[in-house]
Amino acid sequence: VLDQGVIAGYPVVDVKSVVYDGKEHPVDSKDIAFQIAGREAFKEAVRDAGATLLEPIMTLTITIPEGNMGDVLGDLNTKRARVLGTEQKGDRTTITAQAPLAEIQGYATDLRSITQGRGLFSMEFSHYEEVPRQLAEGIISRAEKAEEKD
């Protein structure tokens, strides 16, 4: 169940569960019965808890020619990025930002295009954040449609 959660089939992370009580009967107690009961109880608990979709947020360090700063900042804005700071060193500017991983897939190509190949960037995982409601609704809707086709 943790591999495939109740919201759009995405994995459930950072969850701990504890079973406080249970009864075993020599005739009716099979391992599979406990697995099924646990799975169903977990699904119900996740629904009742108001679970949300999370997305990985990456920290970007982008070094570009000073003249490309406006274009790069504008591009980052279209990717739901938050600029954390900028630092000027000579004719180069380093931008530190955070953006959802889904928005920066293929960013190397975008940056290369904006800077004519003179920009560099690195990224590393920072944390998870809740997916904005409007985007989450679209993701869930697409997952439900895909599930109906199967």
C-alpha atoms as a printed R data frame, in Angstrom:
    type eleno elety resid chain resno       x       y       z
1   ATOM     1    CA   VAL     A     1   0.000   0.000   0.000
2   ATOM     2    CA   LEU     A     2   2.838   2.385   0.720
3   ATOM     3    CA   ASP     A     3   4.126   1.922  -2.838
4   ATOM     4    CA   GLN     A     4   0.763   2.918  -4.244
5   ATOM     5    CA   GLY     A     5  -1.192   5.374  -2.111
6   ATOM     6    CA   VAL     A     6  -4.838   6.356  -2.224
7   ATOM     7    CA   ILE     A     7  -4.235   9.722  -3.932
8   ATOM     8    CA   ALA     A     8  -3.542   9.208  -7.632
9   ATOM     9    CA   GLY     A     9  -1.616   6.017  -6.867
10  ATOM    10    CA   TYR     A    10   1.530   7.831  -5.709
11  ATOM    11    CA   PRO     A    11   3.662   6.363  -2.891
12  ATOM    12    CA   VAL     A    12   2.905   7.284   0.703
13  ATOM    13    CA   VAL     A    13   5.995   8.529   2.566
14  ATOM    14    CA   ASP     A    14   6.942   9.449   6.132
15  ATOM    15    CA   VAL     A    15   4.227   7.378   7.788
16  ATOM    16    CA   LYS     A    16   4.436   5.277  10.910
17  ATOM    17    CA   SER     A    17   1.653   3.016  12.119
18  ATOM    18    CA   VAL     A    18   1.289   1.038  15.306
19  ATOM    19    CA   VAL     A    19  -1.159  -1.810  15.907
20  ATOM    20    CA   TYR     A    20  -2.319  -1.755  19.517
21  ATOM    21    CA   ASP     A    21  -4.623  -4.712  19.580
22  ATOM    22    CA   GLY     A    22  -5.570  -7.739  17.558
23  ATOM    23    CA   LYS     A    23  -7.047 -11.159  18.016
24  ATOM    24    CA   GLU     A    24  -6.048 -14.428  16.509
25  ATOM    25    CA   HIS     A    25  -8.283 -17.425  16.021
26  ATOM    26    CA   PRO     A    26  -6.795 -20.799  15.085
27  ATOM    27    CA   VAL     A    27  -9.350 -21.439  12.323
28  ATOM    28    CA   ASP     A    28 -10.071 -17.968  10.890
29  ATOM    29    CA   SER     A    29  -6.699 -16.250  11.315
30  ATOM    30    CA   LYS     A    30  -4.665 -16.479   8.151
31  ATOM    31    CA   ASP     A    31  -1.701 -14.251   7.355
32  ATOM    32    CA   ILE     A    32  -3.416 -12.935   4.222
33  ATOM    33    CA   ALA     A    33  -6.477 -11.900   6.265
34  ATOM    34    CA   PHE     A    34  -4.298  -9.716   8.502
35  ATOM    35    CA   GLN     A    35  -2.543  -8.226   5.458
36  ATOM    36    CA   ILE     A    36  -5.845  -7.346   3.788
37  ATOM    37    CA   ALA     A    37  -7.292  -5.906   7.002
38  ATOM    38    CA   GLY     A    38  -4.169  -3.815   7.549
39  ATOM    39    CA   ARG     A    39  -4.190  -2.549   3.967
40  ATOM    40    CA   GLU     A    40  -7.851  -1.516   4.154
41  ATOM    41    CA   ALA     A    41  -7.408   0.122   7.569
42  ATOM    42    CA   PHE     A    42  -4.438   2.062   6.240
43  ATOM    43    CA   LYS     A    43  -6.352   3.294   3.173
44  ATOM    44    CA   GLU     A    44  -9.233   4.450   5.361
45  ATOM    45    CA   ALA     A    45  -6.880   6.212   7.784
46  ATOM    46    CA   VAL     A    46  -5.094   8.045   4.954
47  ATOM    47    CA   ARG     A    47  -8.409   9.232   3.500
48  ATOM    48    CA   ASP     A    48  -9.641  10.369   6.927
49  ATOM    49    CA   ALA     A    49  -6.363  12.156   7.686
50  ATOM    50    CA   GLY     A    50  -6.703  14.408   4.639
51  ATOM    51    CA   ALA     A    51  -3.529  13.266   2.911
52  ATOM    52    CA   THR     A    52  -2.045  15.539   0.241
53  ATOM    53    CA   LEU     A    53   0.271  15.169  -2.722
54  ATOM    54    CA   LEU     A    54   3.845  16.277  -2.140
55  ATOM    55    CA   GLU     A    55   6.451  17.193  -4.714
56  ATOM    56    CA   PRO     A    56  10.248  17.296  -4.422
57  ATOM    57    CA   ILE     A    57  11.717  20.797  -4.241
58  ATOM    58    CA   MET     A    58  15.218  21.261  -5.580
59  ATOM    59    CA   THR     A    59  17.752  23.955  -4.709
60  ATOM    60    CA   LEU     A    60  19.314  25.402  -7.856
61  ATOM    61    CA   THR     A    61  22.607  27.234  -8.116
62  ATOM    62    CA   ILE     A    62  22.747  28.985 -11.486
63  ATOM    63    CA   THR     A    63  25.784  30.901 -12.741
64  ATOM    64    CA   ILE     A    64  25.185  33.106 -15.773
65  ATOM    65    CA   PRO     A    65  26.571  36.133 -17.595
66  ATOM    66    CA   GLU     A    66  25.287  39.332 -15.973
67  ATOM    67    CA   GLY     A    67  23.408  40.313 -19.141
68  ATOM    68    CA   ASN     A    68  21.184  37.225 -18.991
69  ATOM    69    CA   MET     A    69  19.904  37.803 -15.466
70  ATOM    70    CA   GLY     A    70  16.511  39.260 -16.436
71  ATOM    71    CA   ASP     A    71  15.757  36.474 -18.906
72  ATOM    72    CA   VAL     A    72  16.814  33.745 -16.477
73  ATOM    73    CA   LEU     A    73  14.763  35.239 -13.628
74  ATOM    74    CA   GLY     A    74  11.758  35.490 -15.943
75  ATOM    75    CA   ASP     A    75  12.184  31.855 -16.967
76  ATOM    76    CA   LEU     A    76  12.481  30.756 -13.328
77  ATOM    77    CA   ASN     A    77   9.245  32.603 -12.586
78  ATOM    78    CA   THR     A    78   7.420  30.454 -15.168
79  ATOM    79    CA   LYS     A    79   8.690  27.348 -13.346
80  ATOM    80    CA   ARG     A    80   7.164  28.201  -9.950
81  ATOM    81    CA   ALA     A    81  10.660  28.924  -8.638
82  ATOM    82    CA   ARG     A    82  11.488  31.077  -5.607
83  ATOM    83    CA   VAL     A    83  14.669  33.087  -5.876
84  ATOM    84    CA   LEU     A    84  16.558  32.913  -2.585
85  ATOM    85    CA   GLY     A    85  19.362  35.267  -3.529
86  ATOM    86    CA   THR     A    86  21.789  36.560  -6.117
87  ATOM    87    CA   GLU     A    87  25.513  37.210  -5.947
88  ATOM    88    CA   GLN     A    88  27.589  39.236  -8.387
89  ATOM    89    CA   LYS     A    89  31.218  38.267  -9.124
90  ATOM    90    CA   GLY     A    90  32.748  40.221 -11.959
91  ATOM    91    CA   ASP     A    91  30.648  39.802 -15.079
92  ATOM    92    CA   ARG     A    92  28.952  36.639 -13.709
93  ATOM    93    CA   THR     A    93  25.879  36.372 -11.511
94  ATOM    94    CA   THR     A    94  25.025  33.404  -9.319
95  ATOM    95    CA   ILE     A    95  21.350  32.871  -8.575
96  ATOM    96    CA   THR     A    96  20.198  30.574  -5.798
97  ATOM    97    CA   ALA     A    97  16.605  29.417  -6.158
98  ATOM    98    CA   GLN     A    98  14.238  26.621  -5.265
99  ATOM    99    CA   ALA     A    99  11.838  25.010  -7.716
100 ATOM   100    CA   PRO     A   100   9.717  21.871  -8.008
101 ATOM   101    CA   LEU     A   101  11.562  19.055  -9.760
102 ATOM   102    CA   ALA     A   102   8.640  18.596 -12.169
103 ATOM   103    CA   GLU     A   103   9.115  22.159 -13.423
104 ATOM   104    CA   ILE     A   104  12.850  21.953 -14.040
105 ATOM   105    CA   GLN     A   105  13.073  18.716 -15.981
106 ATOM   106    CA   GLY     A   106  15.162  19.623 -18.999
107 ATOM   107    CA   TYR     A   107  16.342  22.909 -17.458
108 ATOM   108    CA   ALA     A   108  19.835  22.462 -18.915
109 ATOM   109    CA   THR     A   109  18.387  22.915 -22.405
110 ATOM   110    CA   ASP     A   110  16.393  25.995 -21.364
111 ATOM   111    CA   LEU     A   111  19.399  27.605 -19.686
112 ATOM   112    CA   ARG     A   112  21.648  26.821 -22.635
113 ATOM   113    CA   SER     A   113  19.146  28.478 -24.962
114 ATOM   114    CA   ILE     A   114  18.759  31.612 -22.812
115 ATOM   115    CA   THR     A   115  22.504  32.088 -22.252
116 ATOM   116    CA   GLN     A   116  23.782  30.833 -25.615
117 ATOM   117    CA   GLY     A   117  25.536  28.017 -23.778
118 ATOM   118    CA   ARG     A   118  27.319  30.258 -21.250
119 ATOM   119    CA   GLY     A   119  25.211  29.395 -18.203
120 ATOM   120    CA   LEU     A   120  25.858  26.642 -15.678
121 ATOM   121    CA   PHE     A   121  23.633  25.173 -13.012
122 ATOM   122    CA   SER     A   122  23.548  22.486 -10.387
123 ATOM   123    CA   MET     A   123  20.651  21.191  -8.364
124 ATOM   124    CA   GLU     A   124  20.190  19.145  -5.245
125 ATOM   125    CA   PHE     A   125  17.180  17.890  -3.349
126 ATOM   126    CA   SER     A   126  15.991  20.276  -0.635
127 ATOM   127    CA   HIS     A   127  12.640  19.080   0.733
128 ATOM   128    CA   TYR     A   128   9.061  18.151  -0.110
129 ATOM   129    CA   GLU     A   129   6.184  20.630  -0.376
130 ATOM   130    CA   GLU     A   130   2.479  20.235  -0.910
131 ATOM   131    CA   VAL     A   131   1.447  20.417  -4.573
132 ATOM   132    CA   PRO     A   132  -0.743  23.500  -5.147
133 ATOM   133    CA   ARG     A   133  -4.437  22.562  -5.061
134 ATOM   134    CA   GLN     A   134  -5.177  23.391  -8.711
135 ATOM   135    CA   LEU     A   135  -2.243  21.298  -9.940
136 ATOM   136    CA   ALA     A   136  -3.086  18.454  -7.538
137 ATOM   137    CA   GLU     A   137  -6.654  18.332  -8.854
138 ATOM   138    CA   GLY     A   138  -5.329  17.962 -12.408
139 ATOM   139    CA   ILE     A   139  -2.886  15.223 -11.397
140 ATOM   140    CA   ILE     A   140  -5.598  13.302  -9.552
141 ATOM   141    CA   SER     A   141  -8.034  13.680 -12.450
142 ATOM   142    CA   ARG     A   142  -5.488  12.351 -14.970
143 ATOM   143    CA   ALA     A   143  -4.632   9.419 -12.686
144 ATOM   144    CA   GLU     A   144  -8.309   8.525 -12.290
145 ATOM   145    CA   LYS     A   145  -8.848   8.635 -16.071
146 ATOM   146    CA   ALA     A   146  -5.789   6.450 -16.643
147 ATOM   147    CA   GLU     A   147  -7.054   3.974 -14.043
148 ATOM   148    CA   GLU     A   148 -10.461   3.825 -15.756
149 ATOM   149    CA   LYS     A   149  -8.766   2.894 -19.061
150 ATOM   150    CA   ASP     A   150  -6.935  -0.006 -17.415
